[in-house]
Amino acid sequence: MHQKSLLCFFICVNFFLFFFTVPLHAQNAITSNLPDTLKVGIAGSEPFVFVHNARVKGIAIEIWEDIANKKSWNYHYSSFVTVDSALNALAKGKLDVVVGPISITSQRLEFMRFSQPFYNSSLAIVSRADKLSLWEKIKPFFSIKLLMAVALFLFILAVVGTFIWLAEHKQSPEQFPNDPVNGIANGMWLAIVTMSTTGYGDKAPITLWGRIIAGSWMVISIIFATSMVAGIACTLTLSSLSTSTITNIEQLSDRKAATIEASPSEEFLRELNIKTMAVTTLNEAISLLKDKKVDAVVYDRPQLMYFLKKHHVNLHVTQAEYYKQGYGFACPLNSALVYDINWALLELAEDQETQRIIDYYLNKDK
């Protein structure tokens, strides 16, 4: 009986050691396959990657360095001008990981592995907050739509005036002369006076058909005139209250926006058929906005927020978000780093360390 108990004890011990130590051995084996010094490519823009006082800084850099410290990894930075050039070097096996604002996309997943997102980004719109000029306020009254509406209104008046003239010119030639030009003009004048309820009394229909036409026009013009006056009043009110501030992407349908060339925001704008001016730097885009050469700048929200905080620029950032995407660290397809990076990222998130780093760079109150 004692031997059976001892045998069961050894079986349990072996079972425990197998299932709880094998994963650790496997993980140690994976870690041991890592090079002594990791080749880390860095690319991107502020606030994720930039150089300050001869030292590399930024949200992505600080998060990566916290991960490396947790794992006791040695690493060496290699800087790249663009994210795409860094990812090309990664695909060719020249790097072990790429650190920066690397968008996690389905196309990139075919050639590399990503960590879980350390930041969830989106596109935002920045616009001026200045008042409109006098011309910008009255510009709506010279729009094609308004001119077409006026032309339609004159056409309707001409039709009503013609009907009144046809009904009245034989019985009342002194009011509506037989001459079509003068007769129809007087008919249009009667239609305008009737519509506006002015009631001068200088012209009035005397025939049955003339009164039927004038009476019908009275009823129709009440609705017509009310709608027209309301539309003009609404346009005047909006023009007096409006500014150059853009609050949503729909307002850019007939305006021009600046963005960074070869960025997801450029593709996003072109898909929406928005007039786009692509530049190489965010500073160029903001300069175009200040000089009123474009109406807005569309780009990644964190980069825009950091730029406005850093340069103390009085511009408006929309609350609306578009084209949401996650930023992660990129590794080769067969990389053993992703598991350890994800583990460390979870620990940093649980300790609120990731949020502290993000707030330091993006929070305006900091």
C-alpha positions as CSV (number, residue, x, y, z in Angstrom):
1,M,0.0,0.0,0.0
2,H,2.9,2.3,0.9
3,Q,4.6,1.5,-2.5
4,K,1.4,2.3,-4.4
5,S,1.1,5.7,-2.7
6,L,4.7,6.5,-3.4
7,L,4.2,5.5,-7.1
8,C,1.2,7.9,-7.4
9,F,3.2,10.7,-5.8
10,F,6.0,10.3,-8.4
11,I,3.5,10.2,-11.2
12,C,1.9,13.5,-10.0
13,V,5.3,15.2,-9.7
14,N,6.3,14.1,-13.2
15,F,2.9,15.3,-14.6
16,F,3.4,18.7,-12.9
17,L,6.9,19.1,-14.1
18,F,6.0,18.1,-17.7
19,F,3.1,20.5,-18.2
20,F,4.4,23.4,-16.3
21,T,8.1,23.4,-17.1
22,V,8.0,22.4,-20.8
23,P,6.5,25.7,-21.9
24,L,9.2,27.5,-19.9
25,H,11.9,25.4,-21.6
26,A,10.3,26.0,-25.0
27,Q,10.2,29.8,-24.3
28,N,13.8,29.7,-23.1
29,A,14.8,27.9,-26.3
30,I,13.0,30.5,-28.4
31,T,14.7,33.4,-26.5
32,S,18.1,31.7,-26.8
33,N,17.7,31.7,-30.6
34,L,17.7,35.5,-30.6
35,P,20.9,37.3,-31.6
36,D,23.1,38.9,-29.0
37,T,22.3,42.4,-30.3
38,L,18.9,43.0,-32.1
39,K,18.9,45.1,-35.2
40,V,16.1,47.6,-34.7
41,G,14.9,49.8,-37.6
42,I,13.3,53.1,-36.6
43,A,11.1,55.2,-38.9
44,G,8.2,57.5,-38.8
45,S,7.4,61.0,-37.6
46,E,6.7,62.9,-34.4
47,P,5.5,62.2,-31.8
48,F,6.3,58.5,-32.3
49,V,9.9,58.8,-33.6
50,F,12.2,61.8,-33.7
51,V,15.6,63.1,-32.6
52,H,16.0,65.5,-29.8
53,N,19.4,66.7,-28.4
54,A,21.1,63.9,-30.4
55,R,18.9,61.3,-28.7
56,V,16.1,59.3,-30.3
57,K,12.8,59.9,-28.6
58,G,9.1,59.4,-29.1
59,I,6.1,57.3,-28.1
60,A,7.2,54.2,-30.0
61,I,10.8,54.6,-28.9
62,E,10.0,54.8,-25.2
63,I,7.6,51.9,-25.4
64,W,10.2,49.8,-27.2
65,E,12.9,50.7,-24.8
66,D,10.7,49.7,-21.8
67,I,10.1,46.4,-23.5
68,A,13.8,45.8,-24.1
69,N,14.6,46.7,-20.6
70,K,12.1,44.2,-19.3
71,K,13.5,41.5,-21.5
72,S,17.2,42.5,-21.0
73,W,17.7,42.8,-24.7
74,N,20.6,44.5,-26.3
75,Y,19.8,46.4,-29.5
76,H,21.2,48.7,-32.1
77,Y,19.1,51.4,-33.9
78,S,19.2,52.0,-37.7
79,S,17.3,55.0,-38.9
80,F,15.3,55.1,-42.1
81,V,13.8,58.0,-44.0
82,T,10.4,56.3,-44.5
83,V,8.4,53.5,-43.0
84,D,8.3,51.7,-46.3
85,S,12.1,51.6,-46.6
86,A,12.4,50.2,-43.1
87,L,9.8,47.5,-43.9
88,N,11.6,46.6,-47.1
89,A,14.8,46.1,-45.1
90,L,12.9,44.0,-42.6
91,A,11.5,41.8,-45.5
92,K,15.1,41.3,-46.8
93,G,16.2,40.0,-43.4
94,K,18.4,43.1,-42.6
95,L,16.4,43.9,-39.4
96,D,14.9,42.0,-36.5
97,V,12.2,44.5,-35.7
98,V,10.9,47.9,-37.0
99,V,9.8,50.5,-34.4
100,G,7.6,53.4,-35.2
101,P,4.0,54.3,-36.2
102,I,3.7,51.1,-38.3
103,S,0.1,50.7,-39.5
104,I,-1.1,47.1,-39.1
105,T,-2.7,46.2,-42.5
106,S,-3.8,43.0,-44.2
107,Q,-1.4,43.6,-47.0
108,R,1.6,43.8,-44.7
109,L,0.6,40.7,-42.8
110,E,1.5,38.7,-45.9
111,F,5.1,39.5,-45.5
112,M,5.7,40.2,-41.8
113,R,4.3,39.6,-38.3
114,F,3.0,42.4,-36.0
115,S,2.8,42.8,-32.3
116,Q,-0.6,43.8,-30.8
117,P,-1.3,47.5,-31.2
118,F,0.4,49.8,-28.8
119,Y,-1.7,52.8,-30.1
120,N,-5.0,53.0,-32.0
121,S,-4.8,55.8,-34.4
122,S,-7.2,57.5,-36.9
123,L,-7.4,60.3,-39.4
124,A,-8.5,63.7,-38.3
125,I,-9.2,67.1,-40.0
126,V,-7.5,70.3,-39.0
127,S,-8.9,73.6,-40.2
128,R,-8.7,77.3,-39.5
129,A,-11.0,78.9,-36.9
130,D,-11.1,82.5,-38.4
131,K,-14.2,84.3,-39.4
132,L,-15.2,84.4,-43.1
133,S,-14.4,87.4,-45.2
134,L,-17.2,89.6,-46.7
135,W,-16.8,87.9,-50.1
136,E,-17.0,84.4,-48.5
137,K,-20.2,85.5,-46.8
138,I,-21.9,86.7,-50.0
139,K,-20.4,84.0,-52.2
140,P,-23.3,81.6,-51.7
141,F,-25.6,84.1,-53.4
142,F,-23.5,83.8,-56.6
143,S,-23.5,80.0,-56.7
144,I,-24.7,78.1,-59.7
145,K,-27.6,76.6,-57.8
146,L,-28.9,80.0,-56.7
147,L,-28.5,81.4,-60.3
148,M,-30.4,78.4,-61.6
149,A,-33.2,79.0,-59.0
150,V,-33.5,82.6,-60.1
151,A,-33.6,81.6,-63.7
152,L,-36.4,79.1,-62.9
153,F,-38.3,81.8,-61.0
154,L,-38.1,84.2,-63.9
155,F,-39.3,81.4,-66.3
156,I,-42.3,80.7,-64.0
157,L,-43.2,84.4,-63.9
158,A,-42.9,84.6,-67.7
159,V,-45.3,81.6,-68.0
160,V,-47.8,83.1,-65.5
161,G,-47.5,86.5,-67.2
162,T,-48.1,85.0,-70.6
163,F,-51.3,83.2,-69.4
164,I,-52.6,86.3,-67.9
165,W,-51.9,88.3,-71.0
166,L,-53.6,85.7,-73.2
167,A,-56.7,85.8,-71.0
168,E,-56.9,89.6,-70.6
169,H,-55.4,91.4,-73.6
170,K,-58.7,91.3,-75.7
171,Q,-60.9,92.5,-72.9
172,S,-58.5,94.8,-71.2
173,P,-56.0,96.2,-73.8
174,E,-55.3,99.3,-71.7
175,Q,-53.8,97.0,-68.9
176,F,-52.4,94.3,-71.1
177,P,-51.6,95.7,-74.6
178,N,-51.8,93.6,-77.7
179,D,-48.1,93.9,-78.1
180,P,-46.7,90.6,-76.7
181,V,-43.6,92.2,-75.1
182,N,-45.4,94.9,-73.2
183,G,-48.5,92.7,-72.5
184,I,-46.5,89.8,-71.1
185,A,-44.3,92.3,-69.1
186,N,-47.5,93.7,-67.5
187,G,-48.7,90.1,-66.8
188,M,-45.4,89.4,-65.0
189,W,-45.7,92.6,-63.0
190,L,-49.2,91.5,-61.9
191,A,-47.8,88.1,-60.9
192,I,-45.0,89.7,-58.8
193,V,-47.4,92.1,-57.1
194,T,-49.8,89.2,-56.4
195,M,-47.1,87.0,-55.1
196,S,-45.7,89.7,-52.8
197,T,-49.3,90.7,-51.6
198,T,-48.3,94.3,-52.2
199,G,-51.6,95.1,-53.9
200,Y,-50.9,98.3,-55.8
201,G,-54.2,98.0,-57.7
202,D,-52.8,99.4,-60.9
203,K,-53.3,96.0,-62.7
204,A,-56.2,93.6,-62.1
205,P,-57.8,90.7,-64.1
206,I,-61.3,91.3,-65.3
207,T,-62.1,88.1,-67.2
208,L,-63.1,84.8,-65.7
209,W,-60.0,83.0,-67.0
210,G,-57.8,85.9,-65.9
211,R,-59.2,85.7,-62.4
212,I,-58.9,81.9,-62.3
213,I,-55.2,82.2,-63.4
214,A,-54.5,85.0,-60.9
215,G,-56.3,83.1,-58.1
216,S,-54.4,79.9,-58.7
217,W,-51.1,81.9,-58.8
218,M,-52.0,83.4,-55.4
219,V,-52.3,80.0,-53.8
220,I,-49.2,78.6,-55.5
221,S,-47.1,81.7,-54.8
222,I,-47.9,81.7,-51.1
223,I,-46.1,78.4,-50.8
224,F,-43.5,79.3,-53.3
225,A,-42.7,82.7,-51.8
226,T,-42.6,81.3,-48.3
227,S,-40.1,78.6,-49.2
228,M,-37.9,81.1,-51.2
229,V,-37.8,83.7,-48.4
230,A,-37.1,81.0,-45.8
231,G,-34.2,79.7,-48.0
232,I,-32.7,83.2,-48.4
233,A,-33.0,83.9,-44.7
234,C,-31.4,80.6,-43.8
235,T,-28.5,81.3,-46.2
236,L,-28.0,84.8,-44.7
237,T,-28.1,83.5,-41.1
238,L,-25.6,80.7,-41.9
239,S,-23.3,83.0,-43.8
240,S,-23.2,85.5,-40.9
241,L,-22.5,82.8,-38.3
242,S,-20.2,80.5,-40.3
243,T,-16.4,80.3,-40.0
244,S,-13.8,78.5,-42.0
245,T,-13.9,75.6,-39.5
246,I,-14.4,72.2,-41.0
247,T,-16.2,69.7,-38.7
248,N,-16.7,66.7,-40.9
249,I,-15.3,65.2,-44.1
250,E,-18.5,66.0,-46.0
251,Q,-17.7,69.7,-45.8
252,L,-14.6,69.1,-48.0
253,S,-16.6,67.9,-51.0
254,D,-16.1,71.2,-52.8
255,R,-12.9,72.4,-51.0
256,K,-9.2,71.6,-51.1
257,A,-7.2,69.6,-48.5
258,A,-3.5,69.1,-47.9
259,T,-2.0,65.8,-46.7
260,I,1.3,63.9,-46.7
261,E,2.1,62.1,-50.0
262,A,2.0,58.3,-50.1
263,S,0.2,58.2,-46.7
264,P,-3.1,56.4,-46.0
265,S,-4.8,59.9,-45.7
266,E,-3.9,60.7,-49.3
267,E,-5.5,57.5,-50.5
268,F,-8.5,58.2,-48.2
269,L,-9.1,61.7,-49.7
270,R,-8.7,60.5,-53.3
271,E,-11.2,57.7,-52.8
272,L,-13.7,60.4,-51.7
273,N,-12.8,62.6,-54.8
274,I,-11.7,65.4,-52.6
275,K,-9.2,67.9,-54.2
276,T,-5.9,67.0,-52.6
277,M,-2.6,68.7,-52.4
278,A,0.1,66.2,-51.3
279,V,3.3,67.5,-49.6
280,T,6.3,65.9,-48.0
281,T,6.1,67.2,-44.5
282,L,3.3,68.1,-42.0
283,N,4.9,71.6,-41.6
284,E,4.4,72.3,-45.3
285,A,0.7,71.2,-45.0
286,I,0.1,73.4,-42.0
287,S,1.8,76.4,-43.8
288,L,-0.6,75.9,-46.8
289,L,-3.5,76.0,-44.4
290,K,-2.3,79.2,-42.6
291,D,-1.8,80.8,-46.0
292,K,-5.3,79.9,-47.0
293,K,-4.1,77.9,-50.0
294,V,-6.1,74.9,-48.7
295,D,-9.1,74.7,-46.4
296,A,-8.0,71.8,-44.2
297,V,-5.2,69.3,-43.5
298,V,-6.1,65.7,-43.2
299,Y,-3.6,63.4,-41.5
300,D,-3.1,61.0,-38.5
301,R,-4.7,62.4,-35.4
302,P,-1.7,61.9,-33.0
303,Q,0.7,63.7,-35.4
304,L,-1.7,66.6,-35.8
305,M,-2.3,66.9,-32.0
306,Y,1.4,66.8,-31.3
307,F,2.2,69.4,-33.9
308,L,-0.4,71.8,-32.6
309,K,0.8,71.3,-29.0
310,K,4.4,71.8,-29.9
311,H,4.0,74.9,-32.1
312,H,1.1,76.5,-30.2
313,V,-1.0,76.9,-33.4
314,N,-4.6,78.1,-33.1
315,L,-6.3,75.6,-35.3
316,H,-9.3,73.4,-34.9
317,V,-9.1,69.6,-34.8
318,T,-12.3,67.7,-35.5
319,Q,-13.8,65.2,-33.1
320,A,-14.8,63.0,-36.0
321,E,-12.4,60.1,-36.7
322,Y,-11.9,58.3,-39.9
323,Y,-9.9,55.3,-41.2
324,K,-9.1,53.9,-37.7
325,Q,-5.9,51.7,-37.6
326,G,-3.6,50.2,-35.0
327,Y,0.2,50.9,-34.7
328,G,2.4,48.0,-33.8
329,F,6.0,46.7,-34.0
330,A,6.8,44.8,-37.2
331,C,8.9,41.6,-37.2
332,P,9.9,39.0,-39.8
333,L,7.4,36.2,-40.4
334,N,9.5,33.6,-38.6
335,S,10.4,35.9,-35.7
336,A,10.5,34.7,-32.2
337,L,10.2,38.2,-30.8
338,V,6.4,38.8,-31.3
339,Y,5.5,36.6,-28.3
340,D,7.8,38.4,-25.9
341,I,6.9,41.8,-27.2
342,N,3.1,41.1,-26.8
343,W,3.7,39.8,-23.2
344,A,5.7,43.0,-22.3
345,L,3.1,45.2,-24.0
346,L,0.4,43.7,-21.8
347,E,2.4,44.3,-18.7
348,L,3.0,47.9,-19.7
349,A,-0.6,48.5,-20.4
350,E,-1.7,46.9,-17.1
351,D,0.8,49.1,-15.2
352,Q,-0.6,52.2,-17.1
353,E,2.9,52.9,-18.4
354,T,1.8,53.0,-22.0
355,Q,-0.9,55.5,-21.3
356,R,1.5,57.6,-19.3
357,I,3.9,57.8,-22.3
358,I,1.1,58.7,-24.7
359,D,-0.3,61.4,-22.4
360,Y,3.1,62.9,-22.0
361,Y,3.4,63.6,-25.8
362,L,-0.2,64.3,-26.7
363,N,-2.0,65.7,-23.7
364,K,-2.1,69.5,-24.1
365,D,-2.1,70.0,-20.4
366,K,1.2,68.3,-19.9
